[in-house]
Amino acid sequence: MLFPTLTFGIFFLVVFALAWALRGSNEWRKIVLLVASWVFYGWWDTRFVALLIASGILNWSAARLIVSAEGRPKLRKVWLGVGIAINLTILGFFKYYGFFMEQVDHLLHNMGWERDLAIMQVVLPVGISFFTFQGMSYVIDIYRRKTERATLLDMVLLMSFFPHLVAGPIVRASHLIPQFRKVPELTRSMAAMGLSLIVWGLFKKSIIASELATGLVDNVFFDPTAHGSIDLIAAVYGYAVQIYCDFSAYSDMAIGLAALLGYRFPHNFNQPYRAVSLQDFWRRWHISLSSWLRDYLYVSLGGSRHGLTRLCIALMTTMLLGGLWHGASWNFVIWGALHGSVLAIERLWREFRPKGWKPLPNVLGIVITLHIVLLGWIFFRAASFDSALAFLAGIFTAGGGAATLLTPALLAMILVGMSFHYAPPYAIQRVAMRVRAMPAVLVGLGVGLLILIVDAMRPEGVAPFIYYQF
């Protein structure tokens, strides 16, 4: 079930009505939201609803065992290890089993040991990376005494809650569980912000991201050798806009839907293509993941507490694993290695920059950072390592070739998508404040009209969000 569809619209209206009808009983309200979340997830494949439930129960049990071992540090650490191992086993089997077995098969073949390995075709559950990371963060926070133990209902709802279930943001227990414990309220401010974000997300996903995908990006990346350098370069910029508009649209809609149900989600994007350094980029892009990697991986690896060498190793390891989090592919490893290397170089430069040398001007920092990110997107989007190399080779081919796919309309969409990053900060919040002051009837008519306009302008069909595959 995809957000920008009539089916989801009807589903959400029913859930919205039931949730607020049951506000007198918070427990029954949460039960309705939980069942609705299972229906939402089961719409894709009912078999994996059981996995979602089991994951929530196992994480709740691991946290309970950690709490019960208070005063026995070694036993607490054992139960922490068990909790982390459970999550990594679930994630590893479904996401990396096939990739691992393929690498073993290639290795045996190269060594001359021909073997027919029994490689199962494992279906990847939608959103498994997101809900396993949520489960792990809860167990680790319980161990670190940074959050209180949740009830079983709250824990399973935390991991199943449909607005953020399949593509984030990664909402931590310490942020959402306290909200579940209280009867929520829907203020005019929350409603105005929620509706504004939903419409804004629909526009970015259904028009900008979808048009760029179908008209330019998908065709060029499918066969880079069939296109000239102008189309290749346009496709890189186009994909940068597409993935931003696609992923930030999901986050905006998730935050908006949660707000209409009375819950607050954290902000997940902050104009990332205006970043002046790669470190700044990761403070703006997929903030819930970057902060997760920082707090639970980078810090655990020593962070900046054990000297510059350990810091660089921690940065590189964190980004390599962050790349693998996105999928079982060497391209994601290369993408992570690129980001990790540049982050380490930036830190070394800040440490050893000659005295008297001023930092780069912001404009130059933005240009350099953007094109490092664009280089990474080529490997991120390409179907294989060879395809990524062919793409890069085509960009630098002499002569370049004429543009066959880049139209004035697509170029305008790229420029518009990039301009979002240089608009006044918090522009959508300012729009929401104006919406808040409008009469409810006028708001309803306006939102309905905007949705109809977006629906009329979008291409046929609705492609899944890019981050559904992660």
C-alpha positions as CSV (number, residue, x, y, z in Angstrom):
1,M,0.0,0.0,0.0
2,L,1.6,3.2,-1.2
3,F,1.0,6.6,0.3
4,P,0.1,8.5,-2.9
5,T,-2.8,6.1,-3.8
6,L,-6.6,6.2,-3.4
7,T,-6.4,2.9,-1.5
8,F,-4.2,4.4,1.1
9,G,-6.3,7.5,1.3
10,I,-9.4,5.5,2.1
11,F,-7.4,3.4,4.6
12,F,-6.1,6.4,6.4
13,L,-9.5,8.1,6.6
14,V,-10.9,5.0,8.3
15,V,-7.9,4.8,10.7
16,F,-8.1,8.5,11.5
17,A,-11.8,8.3,12.3
18,L,-11.4,5.2,14.5
19,A,-8.3,6.5,16.3
20,W,-10.0,9.8,17.3
21,A,-13.3,8.0,18.1
22,L,-11.4,5.9,20.7
23,R,-9.4,8.7,22.3
24,G,-11.3,8.0,25.5
25,S,-9.4,4.7,25.9
26,N,-5.7,5.1,25.0
27,E,-5.1,1.3,25.1
28,W,-7.9,0.5,22.7
29,R,-6.7,3.4,20.5
30,K,-3.2,1.9,20.3
31,I,-4.6,-1.6,19.6
32,V,-6.6,-0.2,16.6
33,L,-3.4,1.6,15.4
34,L,-1.5,-1.7,15.8
35,V,-4.0,-3.8,13.9
36,A,-4.2,-1.1,11.2
37,S,-0.4,-1.1,10.9
38,W,-0.4,-4.9,10.4
39,V,-3.1,-4.5,7.7
40,F,-0.9,-1.8,6.0
41,Y,2.2,-4.1,6.1
42,G,0.3,-7.2,5.2
43,W,-1.1,-5.5,2.1
44,W,2.3,-6.1,0.6
45,D,2.8,-9.7,1.9
46,T,0.9,-11.1,4.8
47,R,3.6,-13.7,5.5
48,F,5.9,-11.0,7.0
49,V,3.4,-9.6,9.5
50,A,4.5,-12.5,11.7
51,L,8.1,-11.5,11.4
52,L,7.3,-7.9,12.4
53,I,5.4,-9.1,15.4
54,A,8.1,-11.6,16.4
55,S,10.8,-8.9,16.1
56,G,8.9,-6.6,18.4
57,I,8.3,-9.4,21.0
58,L,12.0,-10.5,20.9
59,N,13.3,-7.0,21.4
60,W,10.8,-6.4,24.3
61,S,12.0,-9.7,25.9
62,A,15.7,-8.8,25.5
63,A,15.1,-5.4,27.1
64,R,13.1,-7.1,30.0
65,L,16.0,-9.5,30.6
66,I,18.5,-6.6,30.7
67,V,16.4,-4.8,33.2
68,S,16.0,-7.9,35.3
69,A,19.8,-8.3,35.5
70,E,20.2,-4.9,37.1
71,G,23.2,-5.1,39.5
72,R,24.9,-7.9,37.4
73,P,26.9,-6.1,34.7
74,K,28.2,-9.2,33.0
75,L,24.7,-10.7,32.7
76,R,23.3,-7.4,31.4
77,K,26.0,-7.4,28.7
78,V,25.1,-11.0,27.8
79,W,21.5,-10.1,27.3
80,L,22.5,-7.0,25.3
81,G,24.6,-9.2,23.0
82,V,21.7,-11.6,22.6
83,G,19.3,-8.7,21.7
84,I,21.7,-7.3,19.1
85,A,22.5,-10.8,17.8
86,I,18.7,-11.5,17.3
87,N,18.3,-8.3,15.2
88,L,21.4,-8.8,13.2
89,T,20.5,-12.4,12.5
90,I,17.1,-11.4,11.2
91,L,18.6,-8.6,9.1
92,G,21.5,-10.7,7.9
93,F,19.4,-13.7,6.8
94,F,16.8,-11.8,4.8
95,K,19.1,-9.1,3.4
96,Y,22.6,-10.6,3.0
97,Y,22.2,-14.4,2.7
98,G,21.9,-14.4,-1.1
99,F,24.8,-11.9,-1.5
100,F,27.1,-13.9,0.8
101,M,26.4,-17.2,-0.9
102,E,27.0,-15.6,-4.3
103,Q,30.4,-14.4,-3.1
104,V,31.3,-17.8,-1.7
105,D,30.3,-19.4,-5.0
106,H,32.4,-17.0,-7.0
107,L,35.4,-17.5,-4.7
108,L,35.1,-21.3,-5.0
109,H,34.9,-21.0,-8.8
110,N,38.0,-18.7,-9.0
111,M,39.9,-21.2,-6.9
112,G,38.9,-24.0,-9.2
113,W,36.6,-25.7,-6.7
114,E,33.4,-26.1,-8.6
115,R,30.5,-26.6,-6.2
116,D,26.7,-26.5,-6.7
117,L,25.7,-24.5,-3.7
118,A,22.1,-24.6,-2.5
119,I,21.3,-20.9,-2.7
120,M,17.8,-20.1,-1.5
121,Q,15.8,-17.3,-3.0
122,V,15.0,-15.1,0.0
123,V,12.3,-12.5,-0.3
124,L,13.4,-9.2,1.3
125,P,10.7,-7.9,3.7
126,V,9.9,-4.3,3.0
127,G,11.4,-1.9,5.6
128,I,13.3,-4.6,7.4
129,S,16.4,-2.3,7.8
130,F,14.3,0.3,9.5
131,F,12.4,-1.8,12.0
132,T,15.4,-3.8,13.0
133,F,17.4,-0.6,13.6
134,Q,14.5,0.6,15.8
135,G,14.5,-2.6,17.7
136,M,18.3,-2.5,18.3
137,S,18.2,1.2,19.4
138,Y,15.6,0.3,22.0
139,V,17.6,-2.6,23.4
140,I,20.8,-0.5,23.5
141,D,19.1,2.4,25.1
142,I,17.7,0.1,27.8
143,Y,21.2,-1.2,28.4
144,R,22.6,2.4,28.6
145,R,19.7,3.4,30.9
146,K,18.7,6.1,28.4
147,T,15.0,5.1,28.2
148,E,12.4,3.3,30.3
149,R,11.1,-0.2,29.5
150,A,8.1,-0.1,27.3
151,T,5.0,-2.3,27.6
152,L,4.7,-5.1,25.1
153,L,1.9,-3.2,23.3
154,D,3.9,0.0,23.1
155,M,7.0,-1.9,21.9
156,V,5.2,-3.8,19.1
157,L,3.4,-0.6,18.1
158,L,6.7,1.3,18.0
159,M,8.1,-1.1,15.5
160,S,4.9,-1.6,13.5
161,F,3.5,2.0,13.4
162,F,2.5,2.4,9.7
163,P,3.6,6.0,9.0
164,H,7.3,5.2,9.5
165,L,7.3,1.4,9.1
166,V,8.7,0.9,5.7
167,A,11.0,3.9,5.0
168,G,11.5,5.8,8.2
169,P,12.3,8.1,9.8
170,I,13.9,5.8,12.3
171,V,11.9,6.9,15.4
172,R,13.6,5.9,18.7
173,A,11.7,4.5,21.7
174,S,12.8,7.4,23.8
175,H,11.0,9.7,21.4
176,L,7.8,7.9,20.7
177,I,7.1,5.6,23.7
178,P,6.4,8.6,26.0
179,Q,3.9,9.8,23.4
180,F,2.2,6.5,23.3
181,R,1.7,6.6,27.1
182,K,-0.4,9.8,26.9
183,V,-3.7,10.4,25.2
184,P,-2.7,12.4,22.2
185,E,-4.2,15.8,21.2
186,L,-4.7,17.2,17.7
187,T,-4.0,20.9,17.8
188,R,-4.6,23.3,14.9
189,S,-0.9,23.7,14.6
190,M,-0.3,19.9,14.2
191,A,-3.2,19.6,11.7
192,A,-1.9,22.5,9.6
193,M,1.7,21.2,9.6
194,G,0.5,17.6,8.9
195,L,-1.7,18.6,5.9
196,S,1.0,21.0,4.6
197,L,3.7,18.2,4.7
198,I,1.4,15.6,3.1
199,V,0.6,17.9,0.2
200,W,4.2,19.0,-0.2
201,G,5.3,15.3,-0.1
202,L,2.7,14.3,-2.7
203,F,4.0,17.1,-5.0
204,K,7.7,16.1,-4.7
205,K,7.0,12.4,-5.1
206,S,4.3,12.3,-7.7
207,I,5.5,15.0,-10.0
208,I,9.2,15.9,-9.6
209,A,10.6,12.4,-8.6
210,S,8.3,10.4,-10.8
211,E,8.8,12.6,-13.9
212,L,12.6,12.5,-13.6
213,A,12.6,8.8,-13.0
214,T,10.4,7.8,-16.0
215,G,11.6,10.5,-18.4
216,L,15.4,10.5,-17.8
217,V,17.0,8.6,-14.9
218,D,15.7,5.1,-15.4
219,N,16.5,5.0,-19.1
220,V,20.0,6.4,-18.8
221,F,21.0,4.2,-15.9
222,F,19.5,1.1,-17.6
223,D,22.1,1.3,-20.3
224,P,24.7,4.1,-19.9
225,T,26.6,3.0,-23.0
226,A,23.6,4.0,-25.2
227,H,23.7,7.6,-24.2
228,G,26.0,10.6,-24.7
229,S,27.7,12.5,-21.9
230,I,25.1,15.3,-21.8
231,D,22.3,12.8,-21.0
232,L,24.6,11.0,-18.5
233,I,25.5,14.2,-16.7
234,A,21.8,15.3,-16.7
235,A,20.9,11.9,-15.3
236,V,23.3,12.2,-12.4
237,Y,21.8,15.6,-11.4
238,G,18.4,14.2,-12.1
239,Y,18.9,11.3,-9.8
240,A,20.2,13.6,-7.1
241,V,16.9,15.5,-7.3
242,Q,14.8,12.3,-7.7
243,I,16.2,10.5,-4.7
244,Y,15.9,13.7,-2.5
245,C,12.3,14.4,-3.6
246,D,11.3,10.8,-3.4
247,F,12.8,10.0,0.1
248,S,12.1,13.4,1.7
249,A,8.6,13.1,0.3
250,Y,8.1,9.8,2.2
251,S,9.5,11.4,5.4
252,D,7.3,14.5,5.0
253,M,4.2,12.4,4.5
254,A,5.1,10.1,7.4
255,I,5.6,13.1,9.7
256,G,2.4,14.6,8.4
257,L,0.3,11.4,8.9
258,A,1.7,10.9,12.4
259,A,0.8,14.5,13.2
260,L,-2.8,14.0,12.2
261,L,-2.9,11.0,14.5
262,G,-1.5,13.2,17.4
263,Y,2.2,12.1,17.3
264,R,5.4,14.0,16.6
265,F,8.2,12.5,14.5
266,P,11.7,14.0,14.2
267,H,12.7,16.0,11.2
268,N,14.6,13.9,8.7
269,F,15.9,16.3,6.0
270,N,17.3,19.8,6.1
271,Q,18.2,21.1,2.6
272,P,21.2,18.6,2.2
273,Y,22.5,19.9,-1.1
274,R,23.4,23.2,0.4
275,A,25.9,21.5,2.7
276,V,29.4,23.1,2.8
277,S,31.1,19.8,3.7
278,L,30.3,16.1,3.7
279,Q,30.0,16.2,7.5
280,D,27.5,19.0,7.1
281,F,25.7,16.9,4.4
282,W,25.2,14.0,6.9
283,R,23.8,16.5,9.4
284,R,21.1,17.3,6.8
285,W,20.5,14.1,4.9
286,H,18.5,11.2,6.4
287,I,19.1,12.7,9.8
288,S,17.5,9.8,11.7
289,L,19.9,7.3,10.1
290,S,23.0,9.4,10.4
291,S,22.3,10.1,14.0
292,W,21.6,6.4,14.6
293,L,25.0,5.5,13.1
294,R,26.7,8.2,15.1
295,D,25.1,7.2,18.5
296,Y,25.1,3.4,18.2
297,L,28.1,2.6,15.9
298,Y,30.5,5.5,15.7
299,V,30.5,6.2,19.4
300,S,30.7,2.5,20.2
301,L,33.8,2.2,18.0
302,G,35.5,4.9,20.0
303,G,34.5,8.0,18.1
304,S,36.8,10.9,18.8
305,R,37.8,9.7,22.3
306,H,40.9,7.7,21.4
307,G,43.0,9.8,19.0
308,L,42.9,10.8,15.4
309,T,43.8,7.3,14.0
310,R,40.9,5.6,15.8
311,L,38.6,8.4,14.8
312,C,39.4,7.9,11.1
313,I,39.0,4.1,11.4
314,A,35.6,4.7,13.2
315,L,34.4,7.0,10.5
316,M,35.4,4.6,7.7
317,T,33.9,1.6,9.4
318,T,30.7,3.5,10.2
319,M,30.2,4.6,6.6
320,L,31.1,1.2,5.2
321,L,28.5,-0.4,7.4
322,G,26.1,2.4,6.6
323,G,26.6,1.6,2.9
324,L,25.9,-2.1,3.5
325,W,22.8,-1.1,5.5
326,H,21.3,0.1,2.2
327,G,21.8,-3.3,0.5
328,A,23.9,-6.3,-0.3
329,S,26.0,-4.9,-3.1
330,W,29.6,-3.9,-3.7
331,N,28.3,-0.6,-5.1
332,F,26.9,0.3,-1.7
333,V,30.3,-0.6,-0.2
334,I,32.0,1.7,-2.6
335,W,29.5,4.4,-1.9
336,G,30.1,4.0,1.9
337,A,33.9,3.9,1.3
338,L,33.8,7.2,-0.7
339,H,31.8,9.0,2.0
340,G,34.0,7.5,4.8
341,S,37.2,8.5,3.1
342,V,36.1,12.1,2.4
343,L,34.8,12.4,6.0
344,A,38.2,11.3,7.3
345,I,40.0,13.6,4.9
346,E,37.9,16.5,6.1
347,R,38.7,15.7,9.7
348,L,42.5,15.4,8.9
349,W,42.4,18.7,7.0
350,R,40.8,20.5,10.0
351,E,43.5,19.0,12.2
352,F,46.5,19.7,10.1
353,R,45.5,22.7,8.0
354,P,48.5,25.1,7.8
355,K,48.2,28.1,10.0
356,G,46.9,31.1,8.3
357,W,44.9,29.1,5.7
358,K,41.3,30.2,5.8
359,P,38.4,27.7,5.4
360,L,37.0,27.4,1.9
361,P,34.4,29.9,1.0
362,N,30.9,28.5,1.5
363,V,30.0,28.7,-2.2
364,L,33.1,26.6,-3.1
365,G,32.4,24.2,-0.2
366,I,28.9,23.7,-1.5
367,V,30.0,23.0,-5.1
368,I,32.7,20.5,-4.0
369,T,30.5,18.7,-1.6
370,L,27.6,18.5,-4.0
371,H,29.8,16.8,-6.7
372,I,31.3,14.4,-4.2
373,V,27.7,13.4,-3.4
374,L,26.9,13.1,-7.1
375,L,29.8,10.8,-7.7
376,G,28.6,8.6,-4.9
377,W,25.0,8.6,-6.3
378,I,26.4,7.0,-9.5
379,F,27.5,3.9,-7.6
380,F,24.4,4.0,-5.4
381,R,22.0,4.0,-8.4
382,A,23.9,1.9,-10.9
383,A,22.8,-1.8,-11.3
384,S,26.4,-3.1,-11.0
385,F,30.0,-2.0,-10.6
386,D,30.6,-2.4,-14.3
387,S,27.6,-0.3,-15.1
388,A,28.9,2.5,-12.8
389,L,32.3,2.4,-14.5
390,A,30.6,2.6,-17.9
391,F,28.6,5.5,-16.7
392,L,31.7,7.4,-15.6
393,A,33.6,6.5,-18.8
394,G,30.7,7.9,-20.9
395,I,30.7,11.2,-19.0
396,F,34.3,11.8,-20.0
397,T,34.0,10.5,-23.6
398,A,35.3,13.1,-26.1
399,G,32.6,14.7,-28.2
400,G,29.9,14.0,-25.6
401,G,27.0,13.4,-28.1
402,A,23.8,15.2,-28.3
403,A,21.1,15.1,-25.6
404,T,18.3,12.7,-26.7
405,L,16.4,12.5,-23.4
406,L,17.0,15.8,-21.7
407,T,14.1,18.1,-22.5
408,P,13.5,21.7,-21.4
409,A,10.8,20.4,-19.0
410,L,13.1,17.8,-17.4
411,L,15.9,20.4,-17.1
412,A,13.4,22.8,-15.4
413,M,12.5,20.0,-12.9
414,I,16.1,19.5,-12.1
415,L,16.6,23.2,-11.5
416,V,13.4,23.5,-9.5
417,G,14.4,20.4,-7.4
418,M,17.8,21.9,-6.7
419,S,16.3,25.3,-5.8
420,F,14.4,23.7,-2.9
421,H,17.8,23.5,-1.1
422,Y,18.3,27.3,-1.4
423,A,14.9,28.4,-0.4
424,P,14.4,30.1,2.9
425,P,14.9,27.6,5.7
426,Y,11.7,26.3,7.3
427,A,9.5,27.6,4.4
428,I,7.0,24.8,4.9
429,Q,6.6,25.7,8.6
430,R,5.8,29.2,7.5
431,V,3.2,27.9,5.1
432,A,1.7,25.8,7.9
433,M,1.4,28.8,10.1
434,R,-0.6,30.6,7.5
435,V,-2.8,27.4,7.0
436,R,-3.3,27.3,10.7
437,A,-5.0,30.8,10.6
438,M,-7.4,29.8,7.8
439,P,-11.0,28.5,8.4
440,A,-11.2,24.7,8.5
441,V,-13.6,24.6,5.6
442,L,-11.3,26.6,3.4
443,V,-8.3,24.4,4.4
444,G,-10.2,21.3,3.5
445,L,-11.3,22.7,0.1
446,G,-7.7,23.9,-0.6
447,V,-6.1,20.6,0.3
448,G,-8.6,18.7,-1.8
449,L,-8.0,20.9,-4.8
450,L,-4.2,20.7,-4.5
451,I,-4.4,16.9,-4.3
452,L,-6.6,16.8,-7.4
453,I,-4.1,19.1,-9.2
454,V,-1.1,16.9,-8.2
455,D,-3.1,13.8,-9.4
456,A,-3.8,15.4,-12.7
457,M,-0.2,16.4,-13.3
458,R,1.6,13.2,-12.2
459,P,2.5,10.4,-14.7
460,E,0.4,7.2,-14.9
461,G,0.9,4.8,-12.1
462,V,2.7,5.2,-8.8
463,A,6.2,3.8,-8.4
464,P,7.3,2.5,-5.0
465,F,9.4,4.9,-2.9
466,I,13.1,4.3,-3.5
467,Y,13.8,3.5,0.1
468,Y,11.2,0.7,0.1
469,Q,14.0,-1.6,-1.1
470,F,16.1,-1.0,1.9
